[in-house]
Amino acid sequence: MLPKKNRLNKKEIVVLKKTNNDLLQGKNFSLIFKENPNVSKVALIVSNKISSKATLRNKLKRLFYKVFLSVFQKNKGEFLFLAKKSSLNAQLEDIKQDLLDFKKNIFSS
């Protein structure tokens, strides 16, 4: 789990969804990103539509945060990830590749 200072709260999530930030599509996740040089905050939304079982949703969150910490360790910004149905069957390597692709798209330009 991430420290509280590195997690987006519900108000920040709503603001990110409503603003006209770009939505990047990946194989297993979508990403809404907002540049913020002061903080690094992240949230992952795994809807009931993805899986009705909370244990599967929580397992996906644990895997995601584990990979996120290794990939986006020193990058600043507000990251809102939206899980897709295909993410339930994703392995650790698939999630890592998806996040590396997002990182390349965001920070290369």
N, C-alpha and C positions, 0 to 999 in steps of 0.2 A: 504494500500500500504506500501511496505517496504521502508526504507530510501535508498537513492542511494548507500551509502557505503555497503549495504547488498545485492545489486543486482548484478548479473553477467552481464557484458556488452557483446556486440556481439562478440568481439574478444575472450573473455574468453569462451564463449559458443562454438565457433568453435574449439578452442583448446581442450576443454573437449570432444567434439564429436570425434575428430581425434585421441586422445590418446587411449591407450588400457586399459582403466578403465573398471571394471566389470559393466555389465548392470543388475541391479536387477529388476525382474518382479513382479509387484503386480497386484491386481485385477483391479484397475482403472488407475494406473500410472506405468511408468518405471522410474528407477532412475540411473543416472550416478553420481558416487560419487568420489571425490578426497580429500584425507586427506590434510589438511592445518591447522596447529595449530595456525596460526596467525589471520585468518579471518573466518568469517562465511558469505558466499554468496550463493544466491539461484536464480534460474530462473525456470519458468514453460513455456513450449512450448505447445500451443494448436493450432494445425494445422487447416487449412481450411478443411481438410478431416474429421475432427471431427464434425464440424458444419460450414455451410456456413454463418450462422448468427453471426455477431460480438457480439450481445447482449448476446447470450448464452455462447460464449467463454469468455467474460468478467465476466459474472456471475460465471462461473467455477473458474476463476482466483481469484476473490474476496473471494469465499468460501475457496479455497485452501490456500491462504495466511493467512486467519484468523486462520485456523487450524494449519498451519505450525508454526506460531508464538507461539502457545501454546505448541506444541509438541517438536520442536527443538530449544527452546528458548536459551539454553546455550551451544549448541553443535557447534564445530568448523569444518569447511570444506567447500568444494565447492559442491553444490547440483544442479544437472540439472534434473528436472522432465519432463517427456514426457507424455502427457495425452493420454489416450486410449478412444475409442468410448464409452465404458461403463461408463466413468466418467461423461458424460452428465446427466445420470439418477441417479447419486450417491447422497445420502443424506450426511449431515454433519457428521453423525456417520460413514458412510462407508469410507469417506475420512480420518477421524481421525484414524480408524482402520488400513487402508492401511499405513499411515505414522508411526503409532506405530510399525507395522511389519517391516518397513524399518529401523527404529531406533534400534529395537532389533537385526536385522541382521547385521547392521553396527558396532554398538558399543559394542556388547556382545563379539566379538572376539578380 
